[in-house]
Structure formats: C-alpha cells, structure tokens
Amino acid sequence: MIEATDGRLAPVPGIAIRRAEFSGWGRYPRHQSGLVTLTAPADLTRWISGQTGVIARGNGRAYGDAAVGEKVTLSTRSLNRICAFDRQSGRITVEAGLLLSELMSVVVPLGFFPPVVPGTKFVTIGGMIAADVHGKNHHRDGGFGDHVEGLTLALPNGDVLSCARDENPELLDATIGGMGLTGTILNATFVLKPIETGFLRQTTIVAPDLAAAIAALSRTGDTTYTVAWIDCLARGASLGRSLIFAAEHAGRADLAASGSAGDAFPPPRPGRISVPVDLPGWTLNRLSVSAFNEAYFRLGAAKAGTPRLVEWNPYFFPLDGVGGWNRIYGRRGFLQYQCVIPTAQAQAVLSEILERVSRHGSASFLAVLKQLRAGRGLLSFPMEGLTLTLDLPMSAGVFMLLDALDTLVVASGGRLYLAKDARQSRSTFEAGYPNLPRMRDLRRATGAGGRVSSYQSARLGIQ
C-alpha cells in the first residue's frame, strides 16, 4: 500500500505495495515507508509515472537515510542478472540490483576483478554507482563511477534513457554519486581488470602517530591499494598511531615463490562469526575498545615489514566475515562519520578530530584513513585530500560531538559522505557540495525534483 495525497491508501493495479520500517546499516534513523518490489524493468516504467517521494534501494547498506523513500521505497534487488560479458576485453553489463558479492563469485574465478570495491561486498552495483563508491585504490584509479562507461536510467515519467560519455553525459555525471536522485538505475556497463590470482601481496607499515601515518600513505602512493587503520583512542604522542596496509594483486610467480600449491582462486571462506542478537549498549565502551585496539595494533605490528600473501576477501572486506556486525552497537544503532579534508589542511584538522573523539571517549573500533583524488559526479564525495571514517555508537553527547567536528570540516573546505550520513545539517551539506545548484537544475529539467526523493534529500533540501 501507499498513501494517496488525500491520506487514504491507494492500491496500484498489478503492483504489490505494503508499509514497512526502513533504516540504513547504522540502524538510525528509522522510518516508515511504502515498499515496492519490482521484478522487471517493464514493471518499473509502467508503475513509476506519476509517483512522488520515491527512491530506489539496493541492499540497504547505505548507513543513514539515503535509501529510504520519502513516501515509497523501491527495491531493485530482483533486477540482478548479468546481461553481457566479453572475456576478451573484460567489459560487462549487469542489472543494477546485482550484488557485488554475486558478481565476484562469477568473475574472480575467471581471472577478473572489479575496478573499484568499497569496504563491503554486500552492496548492489546500482548502489555503488549512486554513491560513487571509493576503495583503497582511489588515489590511483578513482571511484567506481570513473569506470562506468554507460548506464540505463528510468526517469520519473517512465521514460528510459541511455547515459554515456557521448550520450546524455551531464545526466550520467549527475547519476554517478547522485544518491539515486536522478531516477532509477536499471543496468550499467563497465570494464573489469584482469588478475592472475585471487591473492594480494600485502605489506604492513607501522606508524607511531598521525604524521607518520600520513607520510606512509604518501610514500605508498604508487601502490595500487593502500589504507590505514587508526587507533582512534590513542592520545598524546601516540595520537593517530596506525597500521598501513599496502597491496598489489599477486601474480602466479608470487604464488610459486611462496611455496603455495593451492588454488590460485580460492573461494571466499564463509564467515565463522555472527552476531545473532543486539548486544547490550555497554558492550562497546572505552575499556573494551581500547583492549581490542591494543591487541589489533600489536598483532599487525608483529607482521610488519615482510610482504605476505592474503586472500582478496579478508583484505577488501574484513567486516563481512562477521555476520550482522551492526548488532554489536545494540538496538539504538550507530553513526558512521566520514569526512574528507583537503591535503593542505589534513594533518592539522584530522589531529583535532582524533583528539576530540579520544577525549570524548567514543568507542569506535573502526577508524580508517585513505587518500582520495577528485570525484567525477556532481555530488561525488571524493576530493583531493585524506578521508577519515569513524563508527560511533549512539550515546549521550554524540550529536554534539559530531556537530563540532562538522564545524572543523566545513572550515577546512571539506565535506561529509552522503552514503554514510544520517544527521548532518543542511548548511553543512551545502557548504561542502558546490555543484548542488547544477544538480537541482538538472532534477527540475528531468522532472525528478519533488518526485524522486529520499528522507535524506528531504532533510538536506535537495529539491
């Protein structure tokens, strides 16, 4: 069911619609919305014309309210086919609801890898485009949107357009990173990269503080994949102490040199740990997270220096090995905070952010630092600089803390990532995204303004 404009419930012939409660992966905020599940693109184009307050949703892995429709949430998960694949060039066309995990289960054993992957494989390809996801190789290869050659987009009037570099290019760039606000992505074409094995050759570097971590990321700038894990509760001289993981895809010669006689493309091992229930709110506290961080830092430091082979799944998706890990934060959920700070201001601003988080005692066992270059889309998050990601449990004072961090980010010329956002103010958002007026103009021109909208876009005033 969906609510008609006069407040009554209006059935839509041939389409099953019901009410449901939605949230993002952070489980905050929660909202009621109509839910529509479509099984074919033809159903979408027949249904969507005349609807308002609709947003597409993939697997619900955006952390906040970006994939929750203001009135109706449109599930694309059933649109999950691989449409075409050329093994000579690596060019592939897939439907938007295909999970990255489903894609990789097919192409990795064939010797191909996606050009960019985020921190979880349980996202849809459409969601990856809408968020213009970035990975550990953004400093080298850009975001996922940089590799999209073309896509098919359903507009709110039911028209279906092809978008490519030479066909509706402005609409393509608005859709990449546009959080679903231009219409519903139906399929996309991009090129996979060839790999010889399913392993990576990883080197771990120990950084005693933030300055050393930033320097290590800079030194490994020629490496394809590089990321820093930060102990965000360290203080004083150890503020920002980190482990930097730099890696390249391993070749068959690397496998032979290691003495490994196993499968060059081992299947991903299923996660052995899951969180079946919401844990009590006191589980994550300064003491427990400090103990975890200390153990993790010492374990990583013990493996530093000598390159070693690691399988692709744990290197790229470590948290996917813990089923339902968002339940660790309890029923109240958590906020993931991701900012990017321009390079010139990065060390000073990130030091202040880490100092405030540590002083506040917020128990974030996830704190990740990466290098970024400029993004492609009108609302793409990346810019030339450093990005810091924190997971913060819902607790007294967390909103006040994040409001203070927002002030630092805005003053530096940085911004927050829409795919992670659940609470930034309209003024913070507008200060960070100078292409917003162009996005509004394009939405008006295509009829998306007021018709394609999420709880997030309504909160931020993206008309």
C-alpha positions as CSV (number, residue, x, y, z in Angstrom):
1,M,0.0,0.0,0.0
2,I,1.0,3.6,-0.4
3,E,-0.7,6.7,0.9
4,A,-2.5,8.8,-1.6
5,T,-2.3,12.6,-1.4
6,D,-5.7,12.8,0.4
7,G,-4.4,10.5,3.2
8,R,-6.2,7.3,2.1
9,L,-4.4,4.2,1.0
10,A,-4.4,3.8,-2.8
11,P,-3.8,0.4,-4.4
12,V,-1.7,0.3,-7.6
13,P,-3.0,-2.3,-10.1
14,G,-0.7,-5.2,-10.6
15,I,2.0,-4.0,-8.2
16,A,2.3,-5.3,-4.6
17,I,2.8,-2.4,-2.2
18,R,3.0,-2.5,1.6
19,R,4.1,-0.5,4.5
20,A,7.5,-1.3,6.1
21,E,10.0,0.2,8.5
22,F,13.4,1.1,7.0
23,S,16.8,2.1,8.2
24,G,20.3,2.1,6.9
25,W,23.0,-0.2,8.0
26,G,23.7,2.0,11.0
27,R,20.1,1.4,12.2
28,Y,19.5,5.1,12.7
29,P,17.2,6.8,11.9
30,R,14.2,4.5,11.3
31,H,11.3,5.5,9.1
32,Q,8.0,4.1,7.8
33,S,7.7,4.0,4.0
34,G,5.7,2.2,1.3
35,L,7.7,-0.7,-0.2
36,V,7.5,-1.7,-3.8
37,T,9.4,-4.7,-5.2
38,L,9.6,-4.9,-8.9
39,T,10.7,-8.0,-10.9
40,A,11.3,-6.5,-14.3
41,P,12.3,-3.1,-15.8
42,A,8.9,-3.0,-17.6
43,D,7.1,-3.1,-14.3
44,L,9.1,0.0,-13.2
45,T,8.4,2.1,-16.2
46,R,4.7,1.2,-16.0
47,W,4.4,2.0,-12.3
48,I,6.7,4.9,-11.7
49,S,5.0,7.5,-13.9
50,G,3.0,9.9,-11.7
51,Q,4.5,8.7,-8.4
52,T,6.1,11.1,-5.9
53,G,8.5,10.7,-3.0
54,V,10.2,7.6,-4.4
55,I,13.8,6.4,-4.1
56,A,15.4,3.2,-5.3
57,R,17.0,0.9,-2.7
58,G,19.5,-1.8,-3.3
59,N,20.7,-3.9,-0.4
60,G,20.2,-1.2,2.2
61,R,24.0,-0.8,3.0
62,A,24.0,3.0,3.0
63,Y,24.4,3.8,6.6
64,G,21.8,6.5,7.1
65,D,18.5,7.5,5.4
66,A,19.7,7.9,1.8
67,A,18.0,4.7,0.5
68,V,14.7,5.3,2.3
69,G,11.9,6.8,0.2
70,E,10.2,9.9,1.5
71,K,6.9,8.1,0.6
72,V,7.8,4.9,-1.3
73,T,11.0,2.8,-1.3
74,L,11.6,0.9,-4.5
75,S,13.5,-2.4,-4.1
76,T,15.8,-3.2,-7.1
77,R,17.2,-6.5,-5.7
78,S,15.2,-8.7,-8.1
79,L,16.9,-7.0,-11.1
80,N,20.1,-9.0,-10.6
81,R,21.2,-10.5,-13.9
82,I,24.5,-10.4,-15.7
83,C,23.3,-9.3,-19.2
84,A,26.6,-9.5,-21.2
85,F,30.2,-10.3,-20.6
86,D,33.1,-10.1,-23.0
87,R,36.0,-12.2,-21.6
88,Q,38.4,-10.7,-24.1
89,S,38.0,-7.1,-23.0
90,G,36.5,-7.6,-19.6
91,R,33.6,-5.4,-20.5
92,I,30.4,-6.4,-18.6
93,T,26.8,-5.2,-18.4
94,V,24.8,-6.0,-15.3
95,E,21.4,-5.1,-13.9
96,A,21.5,-2.6,-11.0
97,G,20.2,-5.0,-8.3
98,L,23.1,-7.4,-8.7
99,L,25.2,-7.7,-5.5
100,L,28.9,-7.1,-5.8
101,S,29.3,-10.5,-4.0
102,E,27.3,-12.2,-6.7
103,L,29.3,-10.6,-9.4
104,M,32.6,-11.5,-7.8
105,S,31.6,-15.1,-7.3
106,V,31.3,-15.4,-11.1
107,V,34.2,-13.2,-12.4
108,V,37.0,-13.7,-9.9
109,P,37.4,-17.5,-10.7
110,L,37.6,-16.4,-14.3
111,G,40.5,-14.1,-13.6
112,F,38.8,-10.7,-13.4
113,F,38.3,-8.2,-10.6
114,P,36.0,-5.1,-10.3
115,P,37.9,-1.9,-11.0
116,V,36.9,-0.5,-7.5
117,V,35.3,-2.1,-4.5
118,P,34.1,-0.5,-1.3
119,G,34.5,-2.0,2.3
120,T,31.7,-4.5,1.9
121,K,30.7,-6.8,-1.0
122,F,27.1,-6.9,0.1
123,V,26.2,-3.8,-2.0
124,T,24.4,-3.6,-5.3
125,I,26.0,-2.3,-8.5
126,G,23.3,0.4,-8.7
127,G,24.1,1.4,-5.1
128,M,27.8,1.6,-6.0
129,I,27.1,4.0,-8.8
130,A,24.6,6.1,-6.8
131,A,27.2,6.5,-4.0
132,D,30.2,6.7,-6.4
133,V,31.9,4.3,-4.0
134,H,35.6,4.6,-3.5
135,G,38.1,1.9,-2.4
136,K,41.6,1.5,-1.3
137,N,42.8,2.4,-4.8
138,H,41.0,5.8,-5.2
139,H,44.3,7.7,-5.2
140,R,45.3,5.7,-8.3
141,D,42.2,4.6,-10.1
142,G,39.4,7.0,-8.9
143,G,35.9,5.9,-7.8
144,F,33.6,3.3,-9.3
145,G,31.9,6.0,-11.3
146,D,35.1,6.7,-13.2
147,H,34.9,3.2,-14.7
148,V,31.2,3.3,-15.7
149,E,31.0,3.5,-19.5
150,G,27.3,3.8,-19.6
151,L,24.0,3.1,-17.8
152,T,20.3,2.9,-18.4
153,L,18.2,5.3,-16.3
154,A,14.4,5.3,-15.7
155,L,13.1,8.8,-15.3
156,P,10.1,9.6,-13.0
157,N,7.8,10.0,-16.1
158,G,8.6,6.4,-17.1
159,D,11.0,7.3,-20.0
160,V,14.1,5.2,-20.1
161,L,17.4,7.0,-21.3
162,S,20.8,5.7,-22.1
163,C,23.6,7.7,-20.5
164,A,27.2,7.6,-21.6
165,R,30.2,9.9,-22.2
166,D,28.7,10.8,-25.6
167,E,25.0,10.4,-24.8
168,N,23.4,12.5,-22.0
169,P,26.8,13.0,-20.4
170,E,25.5,15.5,-17.8
171,L,22.8,13.2,-16.6
172,L,25.4,10.4,-16.4
173,D,27.6,12.6,-14.2
174,A,24.7,13.6,-12.0
175,T,23.7,10.0,-11.6
176,I,27.2,9.0,-10.5
177,G,27.3,9.9,-6.8
178,G,23.8,11.3,-7.1
179,M,22.3,9.0,-4.4
180,G,19.5,7.9,-6.7
181,L,18.1,11.4,-7.1
182,T,18.1,11.5,-10.9
183,G,16.0,8.3,-11.4
184,T,16.3,4.6,-11.1
185,I,19.4,2.9,-12.5
186,L,18.4,-0.2,-14.4
187,N,21.7,-1.5,-15.7
188,A,25.3,-0.4,-16.2
189,T,28.4,-1.3,-18.3
190,F,32.0,-1.1,-17.0
191,V,35.3,-2.9,-17.6
192,L,36.8,-5.4,-15.2
193,K,40.5,-5.7,-14.6
194,P,42.4,-9.0,-15.3
195,I,44.1,-10.7,-12.4
196,E,46.3,-13.8,-12.3
197,T,45.3,-15.0,-8.8
198,G,42.8,-14.3,-6.0
199,F,45.6,-13.2,-3.7
200,L,47.2,-9.9,-2.8
201,R,50.8,-9.2,-1.9
202,Q,50.4,-7.1,1.3
203,T,53.0,-5.1,3.2
204,T,52.2,-3.7,6.7
205,I,53.8,-0.5,7.8
206,V,53.6,0.7,11.5
207,A,53.1,4.4,12.1
208,P,53.6,5.7,15.6
209,D,51.4,8.8,15.1
210,L,49.2,10.6,12.6
211,A,52.0,12.5,10.9
212,A,53.8,9.2,10.3
213,A,50.6,7.6,9.0
214,I,50.0,10.4,6.5
215,A,53.7,10.2,5.4
216,A,53.4,6.4,4.9
217,L,50.2,6.8,2.8
218,S,52.1,9.3,0.7
219,R,55.1,7.0,0.3
220,T,52.8,4.2,-0.8
221,G,51.0,6.4,-3.3
222,D,52.3,4.4,-6.3
223,T,50.9,1.2,-4.7
224,T,47.5,0.2,-6.1
225,Y,45.8,-0.4,-2.8
226,T,46.7,1.4,0.4
227,V,44.7,2.1,3.6
228,A,45.5,3.0,7.2
229,W,43.7,1.6,10.3
230,I,43.9,4.1,13.1
231,D,43.7,3.6,16.9
232,C,41.3,6.4,17.5
233,L,41.5,6.2,21.3
234,A,45.3,6.7,21.4
235,R,46.3,10.1,22.8
236,G,49.3,12.2,23.4
237,A,52.4,11.3,21.5
238,S,50.6,8.2,20.1
239,L,47.7,10.2,18.7
240,G,46.8,8.6,15.4
241,R,49.0,5.6,15.6
242,S,48.3,3.4,12.7
243,L,48.8,0.3,10.6
244,I,49.1,0.9,6.9
245,F,48.2,-1.9,4.6
246,A,49.7,-1.6,1.1
247,A,48.9,-4.2,-1.5
248,E,49.1,-5.3,-5.1
249,H,47.3,-8.1,-6.9
250,A,49.6,-11.2,-6.7
251,G,50.7,-13.0,-9.8
252,R,51.3,-16.7,-10.3
253,A,55.0,-16.1,-9.8
254,D,54.3,-14.7,-6.3
255,L,52.2,-17.8,-5.5
256,A,55.1,-20.1,-6.7
257,A,57.7,-18.1,-4.7
258,S,55.6,-18.5,-1.5
259,G,55.5,-22.3,-2.0
260,S,51.8,-22.4,-2.2
261,A,50.4,-25.3,-4.1
262,G,46.7,-24.4,-3.6
263,D,44.0,-23.0,-5.8
264,A,45.0,-19.7,-7.4
265,F,41.5,-18.5,-6.9
266,P,40.3,-19.9,-3.6
267,P,36.6,-19.4,-2.9
268,P,35.7,-16.9,-0.2
269,R,35.5,-18.6,3.2
270,P,32.2,-18.2,4.9
271,G,32.2,-16.1,8.0
272,R,32.6,-18.1,11.1
273,I,31.3,-15.5,13.4
274,S,27.9,-13.8,13.6
275,V,26.0,-11.6,15.9
276,P,22.5,-13.1,16.2
277,V,21.1,-10.6,18.7
278,D,21.5,-7.0,19.6
279,L,24.3,-6.6,22.2
280,P,23.7,-4.5,25.3
281,G,24.7,-0.9,24.9
282,W,27.5,-1.2,27.4
283,T,29.4,-3.9,25.4
284,L,31.3,-1.2,23.4
285,N,33.0,1.1,25.9
286,R,36.3,2.8,26.2
287,L,37.9,-0.2,28.1
288,S,36.7,-2.9,25.6
289,V,37.6,-1.0,22.5
290,S,41.0,0.1,23.9
291,A,41.8,-3.6,24.6
292,F,40.7,-4.5,21.1
293,N,42.8,-1.7,19.5
294,E,45.8,-2.6,21.5
295,A,45.6,-6.3,20.5
296,Y,45.0,-5.4,16.9
297,F,47.8,-3.0,16.8
298,R,50.3,-5.4,18.3
299,L,49.2,-8.3,16.0
300,G,49.6,-6.1,13.0
301,A,52.9,-4.7,14.1
302,A,54.2,-8.2,14.5
303,K,53.6,-8.8,10.8
304,A,55.1,-5.6,9.6
305,G,57.9,-5.3,7.1
306,T,57.9,-8.6,5.2
307,P,55.3,-8.8,2.3
308,R,52.9,-11.7,2.7
309,L,50.1,-13.2,0.6
310,V,46.5,-12.6,1.7
311,E,43.2,-13.7,0.0
312,W,41.2,-11.0,-1.6
313,N,38.1,-11.5,0.6
314,P,39.6,-10.7,4.0
315,Y,41.8,-7.9,2.6
316,F,39.0,-5.9,1.0
317,F,36.0,-7.0,3.2
318,P,37.2,-7.8,6.7
319,L,33.9,-6.9,8.4
320,D,31.9,-9.1,6.0
321,G,33.3,-12.1,7.9
322,V,31.2,-11.1,10.9
323,G,27.5,-11.7,10.1
324,G,25.2,-8.9,11.4
325,W,28.1,-6.9,12.8
326,N,25.9,-3.8,13.1
327,R,24.2,-5.5,16.0
328,I,27.3,-5.1,18.1
329,Y,26.1,-1.5,18.6
330,G,22.8,-2.6,20.0
331,R,19.2,-1.7,19.1
332,R,19.9,2.1,19.2
333,G,22.4,1.7,16.4
334,F,25.4,3.8,15.5
335,L,26.5,6.7,13.3
336,Q,29.3,6.3,10.7
337,Y,31.0,9.6,10.2
338,Q,33.2,10.0,7.1
339,C,34.8,13.3,6.1
340,V,37.4,14.3,3.6
341,I,39.8,17.1,4.3
342,P,41.9,18.9,1.6
343,T,45.5,17.8,1.6
344,A,47.0,21.1,2.9
345,Q,44.8,21.2,6.0
346,A,44.5,17.4,6.5
347,Q,47.1,16.8,9.3
348,A,46.0,19.7,11.5
349,V,42.3,19.1,11.1
350,L,42.4,15.3,11.4
351,S,44.6,15.7,14.5
352,E,42.0,17.9,16.1
353,I,39.2,15.5,15.1
354,L,41.0,12.5,16.6
355,E,41.9,14.4,19.8
356,R,38.2,15.4,20.3
357,V,37.0,11.8,19.6
358,S,39.6,10.4,22.0
359,R,38.8,13.0,24.7
360,H,35.0,12.3,24.3
361,G,35.7,8.6,24.8
362,S,33.5,7.5,21.9
363,A,34.3,3.8,21.3
364,S,35.0,3.5,17.6
365,F,36.9,0.3,16.8
366,L,36.6,1.2,13.1
367,A,38.8,4.2,12.2
368,V,40.1,4.2,8.6
369,L,42.3,6.7,6.8
370,K,42.7,6.8,3.0
371,Q,44.0,9.0,0.2
372,L,41.5,10.4,-2.3
373,R,41.6,12.3,-5.5
374,A,38.8,14.4,-7.1
375,G,35.5,12.6,-7.8
376,R,33.6,12.6,-11.1
377,G,29.9,13.1,-10.2
378,L,28.2,16.4,-9.4
379,L,27.6,15.1,-5.8
380,S,30.6,12.7,-5.6
381,F,32.2,12.7,-2.2
382,P,35.9,12.4,-3.0
383,M,38.2,15.4,-3.4
384,E,41.9,15.7,-3.3
385,G,42.8,15.0,0.3
386,L,42.5,12.5,3.1
387,T,39.3,10.8,4.3
388,L,38.7,9.6,7.8
389,T,35.9,7.1,8.7
390,L,34.7,6.5,12.2
391,D,31.9,4.4,13.7
392,L,30.4,6.0,16.8
393,P,27.7,4.3,18.9
394,M,24.5,6.2,19.7
395,S,25.2,7.7,23.1
396,A,24.8,10.9,25.1
397,G,26.6,13.7,23.5
398,V,27.5,12.1,20.2
399,F,25.4,14.5,18.2
400,M,27.0,17.5,19.9
401,L,30.5,16.0,19.2
402,L,29.7,15.5,15.5
403,D,28.3,19.0,15.2
404,A,31.6,20.3,16.5
405,L,33.5,18.0,14.0
406,D,31.3,19.3,11.2
407,T,32.5,22.9,12.0
408,L,36.1,21.8,11.6
409,V,35.4,20.0,8.3
410,V,33.5,23.0,6.8
411,A,36.2,25.5,7.9
412,S,38.8,23.3,6.1
413,G,36.9,23.2,2.9
414,G,36.0,19.5,3.3
415,R,32.7,17.6,3.3
416,L,30.8,14.6,4.6
417,Y,29.9,11.5,2.6
418,L,26.2,11.2,1.8
419,A,26.3,7.4,1.7
420,K,27.3,7.4,5.4
421,D,25.3,10.5,6.6
422,A,22.3,10.3,8.9
423,R,22.4,13.6,10.7
424,Q,24.4,16.4,9.0
425,S,22.7,19.8,8.8
426,R,21.6,21.4,5.5
427,S,24.1,24.2,6.0
428,T,27.0,21.7,6.4
429,F,25.9,19.8,3.3
430,E,25.5,23.0,1.1
431,A,28.9,24.3,2.2
432,G,30.6,21.0,1.0
433,Y,28.9,20.5,-2.3
434,P,29.4,23.4,-4.7
435,N,27.8,21.6,-7.6
436,L,24.4,21.4,-5.8
437,P,22.8,24.2,-7.9
438,R,23.6,22.3,-11.1
439,M,22.1,19.1,-9.6
440,R,18.9,21.0,-8.6
441,D,18.6,22.5,-12.1
442,L,19.0,19.0,-13.7
443,R,16.5,17.5,-11.4
444,R,14.0,20.2,-12.3
445,A,14.7,19.6,-16.0
446,T,14.1,15.9,-15.9
447,G,11.1,16.1,-13.6
448,A,12.9,14.4,-10.7
449,G,12.6,17.4,-8.3
450,G,9.9,16.6,-5.7
451,R,9.2,13.2,-7.3
452,V,12.4,11.3,-6.7
453,S,13.2,11.9,-3.1
454,S,14.6,10.2,0.0
455,Y,14.4,11.0,3.7
456,Q,17.9,12.3,3.3
457,S,17.2,14.5,0.3
458,A,14.2,16.0,2.1
459,R,16.3,16.6,5.2
460,L,19.0,18.3,3.2
461,G,16.7,20.3,1.0
462,I,17.9,18.7,-2.3
463,Q,14.8,19.8,-4.3
